[in-house]
Amino acid sequence: MLIEVVCDKFRENKINFHSGLNVVLGDEKATNSIGKSSLLMVVDFVFGGNSLLEHNKDIVEELGEHEYCFCFRFDDQPYYFKRATFSSDLVYICDDAYEELEPISIEDYRSRLKKMYGLGGIDLTFRAIVSLYSRVWDKGNLDVKRPLHNNKNRKAVECIDDLLKLYKHYDSIKLLSKKVKELTDEKSAIRNAFKQKLITKITKKQYKENIHRVSEIDQEIRDIKDNLAKYAVNLSEIVNREVSELKSRKDGLLRERAKISTRLVRVRSDLDSNKHIKSKTFSSLIRFFPEVDQNRVSQVEEFHSKITKILKRELLESERELAEMLDEIDASLSDLDGELSQTFASLDKPDIIVDRVHNLASDRGAVAAEIRFFETDDQVDNGLKEAKLALAGEKTRILSFVESIINDKARKLVSKIYNEKRRSPILKLEQKNYDFSAIEDTGTGKAYSNLIVFDLSIFGTTSLPFIIHDSVLFKNVENEVVARMVDIYGGFEKQSFIAIDEIQKYGSDATKKLRDKKVTELSNQNVLYVKDWRK
């Protein structure tokens, strides 16, 4: 626990602390700016916080850079440290005279505090554990409706997770969250591979076809294996499949070639028989039959000539097209003959078996890869859905459990604080949000008393090492209620640090207890620091 803070800028120079309740007393006039909140900020500073420098810049501006020396005691062993405003990222390990022995980083110092307070089982940094419950004016964590928020910009889900970690009920959620993240990353990797065409994305129909294809390949490989001796003697059984396919293609081409050849012969025959009737033919006709109309004969000759030219042009075009088609078919037939020759030639080469198996294996590998990626994608999708459901279910269970612990403790505290029956504030935890509300009385005093009850509930049901409450929390709270709260604070062996003024109004019993627990008393004439810069 913290037992002292020493600073040459303090009017008292050294302030001693003790177990349980530690009270910074103000005067009966509730005078402001005398150092009550500043001292609480100093306490936060020696516990590794930075709010003193962030929110109380006037202290350094008025006093200049300075140092705070402080001592903790654990198991009757004192530990001395020093931290300065001008090098707040360093803390010095000191001897009992506060002579510097060794510098350590602020992170190392906070880790040491966590270890010394026995908080190693909590999956949070020391500051993440204590900072929220150090509620000092202008620190940004006094929103009575959002008591889990250290600042308004934090996500509610982060605040909820920190609460579960404080209660040491986050391990199962952490494991399930890790699984969800891993599956999410895997799903993203698969999607990117599909998108970049690194692997082929297939449909359910293609998946089934691939399964069938793998079965066919496996069967053929088994056939080769089972009949290897026979294949070694007569390799024609292996190439028959390929030869059959090649012959089928060749037969089709030959039939097509026969049709085209027939048409080509007919066209060429038409061209040969399409002879033009010359004028000398008609001259003999006139010589034997002088009565024939020569003009009429000339007209017939001219008409026949025109028709012949048209028909010849069309026949020549048909001949050219058919000849080209025939050439293409002949080229294809030549290629097929080459493939057939190569296939038949391989009958005398045993490595045809190896080639066939190699091709089958390659085909199977490609198809199997598509199957594997399809199944992996499907498994990841289903696994991710199941993991998310498991995570949601586990988190809901734990949220309900922790919520019940806090609300039950709050109900018990409210029954002690209020004589008459009052409804206690209720914390409702959800997956990604939370609600904290009082069923009745939404006044400022009741709102802050609910915040105090909330902190005390957590203080009493966790390993939270200390709490800090500024005087603003007690303003407007009923006097009798504050008096009973003093008893609640005093009932803890763990340290609590509060600032409070106008204590006479809380009754003689509460006044005596507060004075007994005071660490310093500040007033208009006795401010915290050696300099008073209010004027």
Secondary structure as UniProt FT lines:
FT   STRAND          2..6
FT   TURN            8..9
FT   STRAND          14..16
FT   STRAND          21..25
FT   TURN            28..29
FT   HELIX           36..46
FT   TURN            47..48
FT   HELIX           51..55
FT   HELIX           57..63
FT   STRAND          67..74
FT   TURN            75..76
FT   STRAND          77..84
FT   TURN            86..89
FT   STRAND          90..94
FT   TURN            96..97
FT   STRAND          100..105
FT   HELIX           106..116
FT   TURN            117..118
FT   TURN            120..121
FT   HELIX           126..130
FT   HELIX           131..133
FT   STRAND          134..135
FT   TURN            137..138
FT   TURN            144..145
FT   TURN            147..148
FT   TURN            152..153
FT   HELIX           156..166
FT   TURN            167..168
FT   HELIX           171..195
FT   TURN            196..197
FT   HELIX           204..226
FT   HELIX           228..233
FT   HELIX           236..273
FT   HELIX           279..288
FT   TURN            290..291
FT   HELIX           294..345
FT   HELIX           346..348
FT   HELIX           351..417
FT   STRAND          426..429
FT   STRAND          434..437
FT   HELIX           444..461
FT   STRAND          466..469
FT   HELIX           471..473
FT   TURN            474..476
FT   HELIX           479..490
FT   STRAND          495..500
FT   HELIX           503..506
FT   HELIX           508..516
FT   STRAND          518..521
//
